Amino acid sequence: MTTQIYRDAWGIPHLRADSADELARVQGRVTALDRGRQLEVERHRAQGTSAALLGLAALPWDLFARRVRLDDTARRCFAALERRDPETARWVRSYVDGVNEGLNNGTSAPEFAKSGLARGRWEPWTPLGVWLATHILFAGFPAKLWREEAIRRLGPDAVGLFAADGPGTSGSNGWLVSGARTTTGRAVLAGDPHRFIEEPGVYQQVHLSCPEFDVVGLTVPGVPGIAHFGHTGTVAWAITNAMADYQDLYRERLRRTGAGVEALGPDGGWRRAARHTELVEVAGEEPVEVEVIETERGPVVIGGPEGLDGGVTAPPGVPPLAVSLRYPPRVTEDLGFTALLPLLRARQVADVDRAFDDWVEPVNVVQAADTEGGLLHRVAGRVPLRAEANRIRLVPAWEPGHEWHGWHEMPRAGLTEDGIAVMANQRGPAAPLGVEFAPPHRADRITELLAERARWSAADMPAIHMDTQLGSAAPLLDHLAALTDLTPAACVLRDKLLAWDRRMDADSTDAAAFAAVRGAVVRRLAAHPAFAALAEPPAYPEVFLPWLALLPRVAFALEHLLRARELYGTDRTEIDRAEIVRAAVEEVAAAPAGAWGDTHRLAPWRALAEESTYSEQPGLSGDHDCVLCTSSVPGLTDLSARGPAARFVWDLNRREDSLWVVPLGASGVPGSPHHRDQLPLWLKGDLVPVITDFTRLEPDIPTREPVHEQNVAGFGTVRILPLDPVADAETIHRWVSEERAAFWGMNGLTRAQVAEIYAHMETLDTHHAHLVVRDDEPIALLQTYEPAADRVGDCYAVAPGDIGIHLLLAPAGPDGERPGWSAAVMGVLASYVLVVLDRRRIVVDPDVRNEKAIARFLRQGFVAGPEVVLPEIDIPDVFLPEKRAQLAFLPREVAFP
């Protein structure tokens, strides 16, 4: 089988292979080459070992990851996948093999050396762990902690006060335009997923092609295939977060016994809970021990038998409380990976529909269209059937009525009479499944914009992506309009804002002024004594605190807080919102703002880079409730950490007319020309053409600098290159599979196994492999090693300056004749090893049965040494059987008298 890697002008990988498994392998390899450090950061996050790399700042996540059992859940889900769908499990393994090959490639991921990050080993379940770690907080179950605290501290009315639509996690747009509304007569899909902007990006553009399928799309680095956004040529699909609630928090009563920990169940009985401890390594600090407890509901993520230490407390005489999390993959041992291959193989909307029947999490709204006119608008995922209280707040594990009893049937929807469907996290088909949704502003604005034309083309769609009208401005502006008795400067500001076009453009001073007033209102509301009881977050684990901070909650509920008929504090005293807005306007009028883009700047998250200077980042248009949803936290910061993590337009008439872009670039390697080359386009709203014609692409041929080059008269130019375990695997596998190479001990190994052996060798400082080429034709495999670090060092007295070599010559041509060939090759190798590497003596250890090799070495001047028995080696990644060897030595003074 062969694989081919191509790149377009933007460095986007286009991959071809002879099978789906081989394609997964090369996808894994290319992802490791392009996103090596990112993959390792994600692996550590999935394992709960990131603090060993990132230090104390990452400890809260690791403690949560261990307690919620991310890695164990990924292992269980993969084991179940092997039972349920061996084909997909094998495909995932192939991807992991490719990741390991890429991470261990000597020419890959140069940023490893700069960061000091050690390259680890991926396991078959690691992609599932990455997926789970990426989405475990995606549904926002910590919002239930906020509601619990609001009710406990302010009373039951507080839920309605703060749980209005408009949570801080809203974002993502998608729209489907049927063929009746396009210039080609075939559908167009477009959208932009909003996530935290990370460097490297959370989405990777890729083109995957094999005899079974040919798909372009946006993939999550670390996960094979294309899950969220793809185009197979005949059908395309896209998703947004459905805002469903599918994770439950249970109050637990736990007690310690001589045998461990017990939990009180709904039947009134105490049941044994699983319990063990783990150590979390922390860079530069002592390890931290974490107790891992799991009840019949799920893992305990907050507290323990001794309680919450300042969090939710129990009544006198009642055992302290802890909180467990119940989430579908932990219950079902299924992460929905069985949907991934069918999505790649999809040809029609019906195929996409069937594939998403297997989807688990996150729960998404899906849109799809095909070239035959098929259309799809549905919800996909797994949402448990349970009591309504489970969806709102914490529920008592010891009371009956809070169990799960089956799964919701996923809702479906159609298109409007105008032939469109819009999804923007608003209440829609997923409304029965959730609690909090995004306000309808973005969805309404997209619908309004689509109504402005009778026919749309793919090229028209980016204008919608970039719309900056702020739909949530009205309540604050209404309060401004009612103000009187302002100072002259404040009057000018009020009148300016009332005349403002409500567009959050980066160069707009009006937008900046509005944002400044809004921020001042948020700060003043959050500081009001009415909310003082919520100002101090409870003593929950640090990972949950972003959901419990009062100021962001006020910021994202501001529209509702300003619109509510009355707003009372805990003492039933009405909050004077007019006075708060008046004070905010006067504050901003006294210190006029500049342009919106001066403070509203991109703030990408970096795990391993130096601290960012955000003043050097580009200014952004848009805002939280614009279609161009570049979210900040009003009252706290104008910096935008969330925004379009990608933009796409899928054309069902002609895939080559499709478009896409990511915020930074295809490469995660700092200094690469494709690390940030898409950023200027992303800022302007331009997109990159999708290319699927391989004849328009350039093969990606990694350049390797020779470690030695020498011209041999009458023979040619010989170069000694570092071996590429993947690129050279086919050649080396062919050589070592021949009967004449039986003494190398690799007869019967697959190409992947041979590649893995040399990938492991690349991780060693003492053993090195090289490909020897003559005029670019491979002619030999050379391995060098330090005898003192090899088993041969136990069999003779290693002298300073010794170096060992293994040499395998390429097979002879059809006539079997190559006079002078061995002497020419050996002369070049001796020059490299003895002169360039400055060694005093070469050591070889051919098998005593390999008479041809022994004779060849002796003809080249080697001096025979003793026969020895090299002991068997059986350690992880390496097995070498016992071997009787003939030692021979070539001193430098003999080779170069």
N, C-alpha and C positions, 0 to 999 in steps of 0.2 A: 504494500500500500504506500501511497505517496501523499504528502501534504504540501500545500503551497501557501505562502503568506504574501499578501500584497498590501500596499499602502496607497491611499490617495493623497492629494495635495495637502490635506489637513492631518496626515498621519493616522487616519482611521484605519484599523485593521480589517482586511477583507480576506477571509480564510476559505480554503478549499481542501477537501479530503475525499477519500474513497468510501467512507462510511461515517455514520453518525458518531460512533465511538472515537474514530480517529479525529473527527472534527472537534469533538469535545476535548480531546487531548491537546490539540493545537490551540483551541480557545483558552484552555487553562494556561498553556505555556505563554501565549502572547499576553494574557492578562498579567502574568507574573513579570514579564519583561517590561510592560508599560506601567504597571501599578504595583510593583513589588513591595514597597514599604506599606502602601495602603492595605494590601492583602495581609501583611503580617500584623498590622495594627488591628484589623478586623478579626484575625484569628485569635489574638490575645484577648480582645473584648469578648468573643464568644466563649473562651475558656475561663474568663475571669482572672486573667494573669496580666492585665495591662499595667497594673501598678509596678510590676517588676521592670517595666520598660519606661513608663512615664512618671513614676513617683507618686507622692501622696495625693496629688490632684486626681489621680485615676482610682484611688482606693474606694471611694463610695460606689463607683460602678462595679468594681470587682466584688465587693461585699454583696451587692444586690445580685450579681450574676451567679455567685456561688449559692446564695440562699434560694434563689428562684430556680436553680438547677438547670441552667441553660445548656451546659455541655452534656449533662446526663440526658436531657430531653432530646438533644440532637442525636446522640448515640442510639437512644431507643427508637427514634423515628427512622433512622437509617436501617437499623436491624429489621424493623417492620417493613420498610421499603423493600429490602432484599427478599422478604417472604412474599409480599404482595405483588411486586413488580420487578423481578430480577433484571429485566432489560434496562429499566431506568436506573436501577442501582449500579449496574455495570457501566452505564453511560456516565453517571456521577463519578465513579471510580476513575474512569478515563480522564475526566476533567481534572481530578485531583492529581493523577499521575503527571499531567501536563503542568500543573502549578508547581509541583515539586521539581520537575525538570527545569522550568524557567527560573525558579528561585535559586537553583544550584548551578545555573549557567554562569560561567566565569565572566562573560561579556554582558551579563544582564544587570539591571537595577544598580547602576553605579552609586545611587544615593545611599545604598546600604553602608558603604565605606564612610561616607560623610557623617551619617547619623550615629554610627556605632551600633545600629540595630542588627542583631544576629538573625540570620535566616533560619527559620525553624522548619518543621516537617508538618505538612497537612495530612490529616487522616480522612478516610472516606466520608465521615460524617461532618467534616469541617464546613463544607458549603451550607449544610442545614443549620449548623450553629451560627454561621454568619447571617443567614436569613432570619433566624429567630432573634438574634441580638439586635438586628436592624429594626425589627417590628414589635418587640415585646412591649415597648412603651408607646407604640404608634396609636393605639386606640385610646390612650389617655386614661387608663384606669385610676391613676392617682387623683383625677378630678373627683372621685368619690370620697377621697380623704378630705378634699376641700369642702365638699358639701357637708360631710360629717361635722367638720369643725365649725362651719358657718351655722349649722343647726344647733350645735351644742353651745356655741358662744352667743349667738344672736337670736336664736329661736327659729321655728319652722318656716317663717316667712322669708328667711334669708336665702333659701334655695331659689325661690323665684326671683329674688333680687339679683343674684349673680349668675344663675344658671341659664341666662338668656342666650339665644343663639349668638355666636360670635366668639368661640373659644380661641385661645392664642395659637392653636395648631391648624387653624383653617388655611386653606390654600388650594392650589391645583384647579385647573380649568380643562374642560374638554368639550368639544362640540362635533356633532355629526350632521353633515349636510347631505341630503339624499340627492340622487342624480337629477331629480326634477328641479333642483335649485342650483345646479352647476352648469358651467359652460360646456362641459364635455358629455353630460348626460350620465355620468357615473359619480358615485359618492366621493366625498372628501371628508377625512377625519383630521382634526387638529387639536392641539392642546399644549399644556405646559405643566408638568408636575411641580408642585412647590414643596421643597424640603429645606432643611438647613443646607446652606451653601458650604460645601467642604472643598478643601484643596488637598488632594485631587478630588474630582467630582464624584457624587454618589451614583451617577449614571455613566455608562461607557457606550459609545457608538460602536457597532460591530456589524459585520456582514458574514453570515455563515452559509456555506454552500457545500453540498454533497449530493450524490445521486438521488437521495430521498427528498431533499428540500433545498430551497435557496431563500434565506430570510435576512432582512435588514432590521435593525431595531436597537433599542436602548436596553442594556443589561446591567444588572447589579454586579460590580466586580466581586468575584469570589463565588458566584453562583452560575452554573452552566446554562446555556440556552438563552432565550429572550423571553422574559416573563410578562412584563408590563406593557410594552409598546413594541409592536412588530408589524412587518409587512412581508407577506410571502410572495407577492406578485399578483395573486388572485384574491387574497383576503387580507385585511388589516384589522388590528384591534388596538384599543387604548383603555386606560383605567383612570379613575380618581378614587380617593378615599371615600368610602360610603358613610363614614362617621358612625358606624355601627358600634354597639356596646356588646362585647362578647367575652369579657373577663370579669370575674366576680371577686370581691374582697369579703372574707368572712372574719368576724370576731371569733377568736378561739380562746377557750379556757384550757390551759395546759397545767399539768402538775408533774413534778419529778417523782420518780419511784426508784426503788433499788435497782430496777431493771432498765430504767431509762426515762422516757417522757411519755405521758398519756394525754389524750385530748378528749374532751367531753363531746359526745355525738348527739344527734337529734333524737335518738332513742333513749336518752338519759344515761347511757352507759359510757364508761371511760374505755377508750381504745388506745392500743399501743401506737405511738407515732414513730416513724423512722427517724433516727437521729445519729449524727456523727459530727466530727469537727474537721476542719480543713485549715491549712496555713496559707495565707496570702502573702506572697513575697512583695516587698516594697523597696524600690531602688533607693539606696542610701539610708534605709531605716530598718528597724527590726521587723521580722514577719509579724503579721496580725492573725490571730486565731479567730475563726468564725464558726459558730455553731449552726449546723444545717439541720432543720427539723421539717418533716413533712407529715401532715395529717391526711385523713381520708379526703379532705377537700382539696388539698394541694400544699405546696411549699409555704412555710412561714416566712414572710418577707419583712415583717416588722415585729419586734419584740420577741418574747419567749415566755417561759414559765414564770419569770420574775416580773413580767409586764413590759411597759413601753417607756418607762423612765421619763415621765412628763407628758406622754401622749394621751391616748384614750385611756381613761382610768375606770376601774370597776367600782361598784358600790361597796361600802364597808361589809366585810365578811365574805365577799365573793372573790374567788381566785383572780389574780391579775389577768389582763387580756393580752393577746397577741393577734396578729392579722395574717391570714393565709390568702394566697392567690390561687384561683382556679382558672386555668386557661386551656383552650381546646387541644393544642398539640400535646400537652402533658397528659390529658385525659385519654386521647385517642391514639397517641403515638403516630400522628399523621401530620405532615407539614404541607401536604398538597403537591409534592414534587411529581406525582404521577401525571399532573397536568402539563408539565413542561415539554416533553417530547411530542405529545399530540398537538400542542400549539405550533411547534415548528413544522409539523407535517400537515397542518390545516390547509385546505383548499377552498372551503366555503364557510360561510357564517355558521352553518350547522356544525362544522367541525370545531370551530372556536367555542361554540355554545357547549358542546359535549365536553371539551377539555376543561372549561371553567366549572363544570359540575363537580370536578375533583378539587377545586380550589379550597383552601382552608383560611389562611390569613396572610396579610390583612384583608378584611372584608372590603371589597371594591365595587364600585359601579363600573360596568364594562360596556363599551360601545364597540361595534364591529360592522364592517361592510365588505361586500365582495364584488367581483366584476360582473356577476350575473344579476345584480340588483338586490341581493340579500342584505338585510339590516338587522342589527341586534342592539338592544338596550336593556340591560339586566343588572341584577346584583349577584355577586359571587362571593362565596365564603361560608363559614360555619358559625352560626349564632345559636347559642343554646336556648331552649325553652325553659323558662323559670319564672319565679314570682316577680312582679313589677318592682318590688322593693330592692331586689338584687341589682337592678339597673341604676338605681339612684344613689345608694349609699352602702355602708357596711351592714352586713346582716349577721345575726347570731348563729354560729355553727351548731349550737346546742338546741336550737329550736327547729322543729319540723316545718316543712313548707318552703325551704330555700334550696332544695335539691334541683339538679338538672334532670329533665325528663324528655330528651329528644332534641331535635334541631328544627329551627325555623325553615320553612320552605322559602327559597330565595325569590324575592319579588321581581317582576318583569314590567317593562314599560314600553311604549311605542314612541313614535315621533309625533310632533304636533301636526296640525292640519297644514302648516306651512312647510312641512318636510324637513324639520330640524329636531335635534335633541341636544340639550345643553346639560352638562354636569359640572358643578362647581362647589361640591360639598354641602349644597343647600338641601333643605327638605325636598324630597322627591321620592323615587321608588323605595329608597332605603328608610324612609321616615318611621315605619313600624319597628325598626331595628335599633334605633339610637335614642339619645337623650338630648345632646347638644349638637347643633349643626351650624354651618356657616350662615351668616345673614344672606339674604337673597340678592344682594347688590350685584355681585359679579355675574351671577347667572342671568339676572334681569338685564344687565348691561350688554352681555354677549347676545342675548336674544334680540335686544333693541338694535344692535349693530348689524346683525344678520338680516334684519328686516329692511335695512336701507338699500339692499340690492336685490334685484330679481334673480340674478345668476352670479355665482361665485366660482372662482378658479383657485387652484392651489396657491398660485402666486399672490392672490389677494389676502390670504389669511394672516400673514404676519402683522398687518395693521391692527387686527383685533387683539393679538397678543400684547401689543404695546399701548393699549388704551389706558389713559390715566385719570379718567373721571372718577371722583371719589363719591361713592354712593352714600356713605355714612355721615356726610358733613352736615346734613340738614338740622338735626336736633341742636347742635351747638350754635349754628348760624341763627336758628329761631330764637334762642336765648339772647344772642347778641342783638338781634333786631329789636327786642323788647327793652333794651337797656336805655336809660335816660340819665341825665345829670353826670355825664362822664367828663373827664378833663378834655381839653382841646385835642391833645395828642391821642387820647383813647378814642375820641370821636372820629378822628381821621382814620385810625386803624379799623374801627368798627365799619365805617362806610366803605373802606377799601375791601374788607372781607365780604361784605354784603354784595359788592359788585363783582367779586371774583368769579371766574368761570368754573371753579371747583375741579380744576385739573392739577394733579400733583406732578408737575413737570420739574425736572432738576434745576432749570434756570429760572423758576418762578419765585419771586419774592413774596407774592401773595400766598403761595402754598407754604412757604417757610413760616410766614406770619401765622397762618391758620394752625400749623403744627405746633408752633410755640405756645399759642393760646391753649390749644388742646392739652399739651403737656402740663401747663400750669394748672388747668382745671383738674386734671387727673391727680396731680400731687396734692392739691388742696383738698379734694374729696377724700383721698386716701389718708390724709392727716386729720380728718374730721374726728372729733371724739366719738361720734356715733359708731365708727368702725374700729375703735381702739382695741376692742377685744380680739380682733383678727390681725392686729399689727405684728404681733409676735408669733411666728410659726411654732407649731408644737414640736416636741422632740422626736420627730420621725427621722428615719435615715436620710442623710443628706441628698441622696439621689432623687427624693420626692419633693424637695423643697421648692423647685421652680413652680410646681402646681399649687403651692401653699402661700406664695408671696402675695401680699395684699395689693400692692401697687399694680402689678400686671393684671390682676383680676379686675380691678377698677378700670384699667385702661381698656380691656377688651369687652367690658360690660358698659362702657361709657354711654353708648347710644341708648341703651335701655335705661340707665340711671338718669339720663337727662330727659328722657321721654316719659318716664313714669308719672302718673298723675300726681302722686304725692311720694315723698321720700322721707322716711322717718328713721330716727336713730333708735337705739335700744330703750331710751326713756320715753319714746313716742313723741319726742320733739321733732318737728319737721326741719329737715336740712334746708337751709336757704340757698338753693342752687343759683338764684339770680345774683346773690351777693358773691358767691364763689366765682361765677363767670365774670362779674364786674372786676373783682380783684385780679383775676388772671389777665384781663384785657389791659388794665392799668399797668400791671407788671411788665407785659410785653411791650406796651407803648413806650415805656421808659427805657427800653433797651432793644431797639428794632433789630429784627433778624435779617440775615443776608438772603441768599438763594437757598432753596430746598436742598439742592445737591451739595451745598457746602457742609451740611451735617448729616444728610441722609446718604451714607456711603456704604459700600460693600464691606462686609466683615466676615470673610470666609474663615471657617474653623480649620486649624491645622493641628494635627496630633504631634508632629515631630519638628516642625520648623521653628525658627527663631520667632520672638514676639513680633506681632504685626504692628506697623505704624499705620493706623487707619486713615490718617490725614493724607497718606499717599495712595489710598485706594480710590477708585473712581466714584464720583457722585452718581446717584441713581434717581431716575424718575419712578413714579408709582407709590403705592402705599398699601396698607393691609386690606382695604376694601375696594381697591382698584382691580380691574382685570390684570393689569401689571402689578401683581401682588408681591411687592418687595416689603416685607414686614419688619417693623421695628417695634419697640415697646414704648408707646407714648408716655411721657412723664419720667421715663428712666433713661432712654437713649434713642437717638434717631438712627443709629447704625442699624444696618439691615443684615441680619444673620440668616434670614429665610427669603427665598425667592424662587424664580423658575430654575429648577435644577436641570432642565432641558426644555427645548421647544421642538415641536415636530409638526409636519403637515404630511399626511399620507394621502396620495392621489391614487384612486382605484382605477382611473383610466389608463394611466401610464406611470409605472412606479418610478421611472427616472425623473419625473416631474415632482417627486416628493422632496421635502426639505427638512433639515434638522440643524440643531446647534446645541452646544453645551456652554456653561458659563465660562469655562477656562480653556481646556483643550483636551485632546485625546490622550496625551501622555501625562503621567504623574511624576515624571523624572524632572526635577528642577534643572534648568539649563537646556532642556530639550527644546528644539524649535517649535514643538507642538504642545508645550506645557501650558501656554496661555494665548495661543494664536487665535482662538475663537472669541476671546473676551471682547475685542472691539466690535465684532459682529453682534454679539449678544447684547451689548450696551445699546446699539443702534436699532436692534430689532431685525437685523438681517439674518438669513439662514444659509446653510451650506447645502448645495445640491447633493442629493443622494445618488451615488454611482453604483450600478450593479453589473456593468459590462467589464469583465476582467481584462479585455483588450485595451481598456483605457487606464489600466492601473499598472503600477511599476512593481515588479517582484521585490520583496524585502530581503535583500541579501546582506546579512550582517558582515561588516568588514572585520577581518582579523589581522592584526599586525603580526608578522612572523617574528619569532624569538631569535631566528637565525636564518640567513639567506646566503647561498654560496653557489657560484657558477663553476661547474665541472666540465672541463674541455671534453668535447665529444659526447657528453652525456646530457647536459642541460642545466637549467637553474633549479636548484633544490631549495625549498623553503620548509622550515619547521614551524608549524602553526599550533597554537593551543587547540586542543580537541574540543569541539562543540558536541556535548553528549547527545543532543537531539539532531542537529543538522547532519552530523556525521554517523548517526546510528545505523542508517541503512548500509553504508559502506562497510563499517566495522562488523556489523552483524553478518554480512555476506562473507567476509574473510574468516571470522572465527567459527562459522558454521561448517566450513569445509573439513573434510577428513584430515587433511594435512595439518590442521590447526588443533587437533585433538588435545595436544599437550597444554593448550591454553585453558582447557577446562570449561569452555563455553558452548560446546556442541549441545544442541537441543534447547538452548535458551531462545526466547523470543526477542524481537528487536527492542521491545519496551524494557525487557529485563536487562539487556545489554546496555541500553541507555541509562537505566537506573544505576547500574554498577559504576559507570563513568561519571554520572552525576554525583554519586557519593564520593568518588575520588576527588572531584572538584572541591569538596568541602575540606579536604585535608591539606595541611601545609607541608607534608613530608612526601607525598606521592603526586606525580603530575603525569598527564597523558598528552601526547602530541600527535598530530597528523602530519606526515611527511609527504610533500607533493613535489613532483618534477614537472615544471612548466604547467602548473595547475592541475596535474593529474595525480590523484592519490597513489602513493607507492608503498607506504609503510606506516605502521603504528608504532610509536615509540613511547615507552613509559619509563620515567626516571623515579628514583626513590632514594630515601636516606636509609642505608643499611641498618643503622642503629635503631630505626623506627620500624623495621620489618623483621619477619621471622628469620630471615637469613642472618641477621645480626647475632642470633643465638648460636650460630653454627661455625663461626670463625671469628678471629680477632679483628674487629673493625678498626682500621687505621684512620687518622685524621685525613680528610680530603677524599675519602672513598665515596663513590656514588654508584648505585646500582641501576641497571637498565634491563628492560624487557623489549625485545624487538620482534615484530611480526611483519614480514614482507608480503606485499600484495602478490596474488597468484600470477604465475607467468602467463604470457600471451598464448594464443592458439598453438604456436609451434613449440612452446615450452622452452625456447632458447632465450637467454639474456646474458651473454658472456660479459664479464666485467661489471655487471650490474650491482652485485653484492658489495664489491670492493668500493665502488663509487659511493653507494649509500653509507657504508660503514665509515668511510673517510670523512664525509660531511658530519655524521653523528659524533665522531670522535672530536672533530673540531669544535662542535657546539659544547659537548659535555666537558672536555678537558681544557679547552681554551676560553670559550665564552663564559662558562660557569666556573672556570678556574679551579678544577678538581685535579687531584693527583693520580687517581686510579679508578678505572671502571671495573665493576664486579658484575658478572652474569651468573645465572644459576639454572641453565636448561635442564630439563628432565633427562636422566641418564639414558632413557630410551630414545631420545631425540638425537640420533647420531648425526643427522644432516646439519642440525644447528650447531652441535658441538664442533663438527669438522669445519664449518664456516667460520666460527669464532677463532679457532686455532690457525686457520689460513690467514686471518687478519692480524695476527701477531699476539693474540691472547695466550697467556701461559696457564696451563691446566693446574687447578688446585685440587683439594680433596673432594671425594664424594661425601655428601652429607645427607641427612634426613631432615627435611623441613617439617616441623610439627603441624598438625591440623589446627586451623583457626575457625572458630564458630562463635561469632559475636553478631549483634544486630547489624544488618545490612551487608555482612561479609561472611562467606564461608569458603575456606580453602582446604581441600583435603591434604592429607599427608603426602609428601613428595620426596622421592630420592633424586637428588640433584647433583650435577657435576659443576663445581665452582670453577670459574676461570677469571683471570685478571689481565687488564691491559694498563700498565703504568704509562704515565704521560711521556716519560723519556723513551719508551719503546715506540709509541705511536708517532712521536715527533723528536727523533734523535738529533 
